[in-house]
Amino acid sequence: MSEPTEFRVEVLRTVDDVAVVQVSGELDLFVAPEFRECLTGALEEGTPRIVIDLAEVTFIDSSAIGVLIAGARRSAEVRRELMIVCPAGSVARILEITGLHRVFAVYATRADALNATAHGTAR
């Protein structure tokens, strides 16, 4: 049995006015406040598009889902586009079960999300 990936979250900038909130490891109650702080910071900085990259997330619980929902609400208030990168797997399944795949534009790869922002399209 492999050990869980250590949690990490950081905001990366791209040249196309996109902030990428890159998350890895287990996204649970213990780290949700740090995730919330990072996402809120990206939303408040004024970058028109934010991509939440969950490709390296191995587990997500209801507290992290709450952060995503709060982020969706805040992005609507401040008129920012919020997208999620989440390849097929257990985390994508949670997004489907909770209906969040209908709230967010969800992409299989970061390249797909960045390409969509470059062309002004959302899936």
Secondary structure, DSSP 8 states (H G I E B T S, - for coil): -------EEEEEE-TTSEEEEEEEEEESTTTHHHHHHHHHHHHHTT-SEEEEEEEEEEEE-HHHHHHHHHHHHHHHHTT-EEEEE--SSHHHHHHHHHTHHHHSEEESSHHHHHHHHHHT---
